Amino acid sequence: MKESLTFSVPGMSCDHCKQAVSHEVGGVRGVSDVDVDLACKLVRVSGEDLQESELLAAIEEAGYEGVLVPSAG
């Protein structure tokens, strides 16, 4: 079942940040799409069987701190 999670990553500020986070998060098991919004400092991750802890670890591996944004649903 496809799902999506959104993380706030306030430390991102440039294209390099976007590329680093996209690369690390995109390599996590189950991830099919990563959308980095620099203006809002958000990372939206889509995929199957997503694990919050694995995604946060990938964001940290890229050099940033992330926080899960609760879904509005």
N, C-alpha and C positions, 0 to 999 in steps of 0.2 A: 504494500500500500504506500503510495507516494505521500510524502509529508514535507513540510518546510518549517525551518526554525530561523528566527532572526536574532542576531547578536548586535549589541551596541559595542563599538570599538572606537572609543574617543581619541586614541592616539594616532589614528590614520590621518594623513594630511596631504599626501601626494600620490602621483602615479606609481612610484616605487612601492609605497605602502600597499596600494591596491593589488599590484602584481604579486607581492610577497604573500599577502593573505590569501589571494585567489589560488596561488600555487599550493600552499600548505593545506588549505581546507579542501581543495579539489582532490587531493590525494587520499582523503579519508574514505574508508570503506563505506559504501552505500551512497556516497554523494554523486548526484548527476548534474547539478548546476550550482554555481556560486555567483551571486550578484553583489558587487561591492558598490555602495553609494557613498562616495567621499563627502558630498555636501551634507548628508544626514549622519554620516559616520556609522552606517549600518551595513551588516553583512547578512544577506538572505541566502540560506542554504536549502536546496531541495534534494530529495532523494528518498531512499527506502531504508527503514530500520536505522534512522539517524540516532547517534548517541551523543547527548549534550557534552559529556565529559571528553569524548574524543575530539569533538569539534573545538571545544575550548582549549584543549592541549595543542591542537594545530594552530590556533590563533596565537597562543603563547610561543610556539616554535617559530612563528614568523616575527616575533619580537613585540607583540602587543598584548594588552589585557582586554578580554571580552566579557560581556555580561549578557545572559539570555534575556531577551525582551519578551515578556509574557504575551501570549497570543490574545487577540481581542475576542476570539470566539470562545 
